[in-house]
């Protein structure tokens, strides 16, 4: 039940930060939790996608829109390219 414990801990921290008005901290914990779950499930690419999405959200919130777009585009390209390579290797 380790994942359930991590889920409740991350959800609680996210709720606390959200209630305190710290939306970015809440997003951080939510994205970090999802990345950890996907990584534990062996879905490394999904974990990378969520981590990159978190960085993009942080940069966008800081007014660095170009950095946010860069991270999102990189994550999307990386995940789609890798998925295509895996599909090709399987077939």
C-alpha positions as CSV (number, residue, x, y, z in Angstrom):
1,X,0.0,0.0,0.0
2,X,3.0,2.3,-0.4
3,X,1.5,4.0,-3.5
4,X,-1.7,4.6,-1.5
5,X,0.3,6.2,1.2
6,X,2.2,8.4,-1.2
7,X,-1.1,9.3,-2.9
8,X,-2.7,10.5,0.3
9,X,0.5,12.4,1.4
10,X,0.9,14.1,-1.9
11,X,-2.9,14.9,-2.1
12,X,-2.9,16.3,1.4
13,X,0.1,18.5,0.7
14,X,-1.3,19.7,-2.5
15,X,-4.6,20.5,-0.8
16,X,-2.8,22.4,2.0
17,X,-0.8,24.5,-0.4
18,X,-3.8,25.2,-2.6
19,X,-5.8,26.3,0.5
20,X,-2.9,28.6,1.4
21,X,-3.0,30.2,-2.0
22,X,0.2,28.5,-3.1
23,X,-1.2,27.2,-6.4
24,X,2.2,26.5,-7.9
25,X,3.2,24.4,-4.9
26,X,0.0,22.4,-5.2
27,X,0.7,21.9,-8.9
28,X,4.2,20.8,-8.1
29,X,3.1,18.1,-5.7
30,X,0.3,16.9,-8.0
31,X,2.7,16.7,-11.0
32,X,5.4,15.1,-8.8
33,X,3.0,12.5,-7.6
34,X,1.8,11.7,-11.1
35,X,5.4,11.5,-12.3
36,X,6.3,9.1,-9.4
37,X,3.3,6.9,-10.1
38,X,4.1,6.6,-13.8
39,X,7.8,6.0,-13.1
40,X,6.9,3.3,-10.6
41,X,4.6,1.7,-13.2
42,X,7.5,1.6,-15.6
43,X,6.2,4.4,-17.7
44,X,9.3,6.5,-17.7
45,X,8.2,8.6,-20.7
46,X,5.0,9.6,-19.0
47,X,7.0,10.6,-15.9
48,X,9.3,12.7,-18.0
49,X,6.3,14.3,-19.7
50,X,4.8,15.3,-16.3
51,X,8.1,16.6,-15.0
52,X,8.5,18.7,-18.2
53,X,5.0,19.9,-17.8
54,X,5.7,21.1,-14.3
55,X,8.8,23.0,-15.4
56,X,6.8,24.6,-18.2
57,X,4.1,25.6,-15.7
58,X,6.8,27.2,-13.4
59,X,8.4,29.1,-16.3
60,X,5.0,30.3,-17.6
61,X,4.0,31.5,-14.1
62,X,7.3,33.3,-13.8
63,X,6.6,35.1,-17.1
64,X,9.1,33.1,-19.1
65,X,6.6,32.0,-21.8
66,X,9.3,31.1,-24.3
67,X,10.9,28.7,-21.8
68,X,7.5,27.2,-21.1
69,X,6.8,26.6,-24.8
70,X,10.3,25.1,-25.2
71,X,9.8,22.6,-22.4
72,X,6.3,21.6,-23.6
73,X,7.5,21.2,-27.1
74,X,10.5,19.2,-26.0
75,X,8.3,16.9,-23.8
76,X,5.8,16.3,-26.6
77,X,8.5,15.7,-29.2
78,X,10.4,13.3,-26.9
79,X,7.3,11.3,-25.9
80,X,5.9,11.0,-29.4
81,X,9.3,10.2,-31.0
82,X,10.0,7.5,-28.3
83,X,6.5,6.1,-28.7
84,X,7.0,5.8,-32.4
85,X,10.4,4.1,-31.9
86,X,8.9,1.6,-29.4
87,X,6.0,0.8,-31.7
88,X,8.4,0.3,-34.6
89,X,10.7,-1.9,-32.6
90,X,7.7,-4.0,-31.4
91,X,6.3,-4.5,-34.9
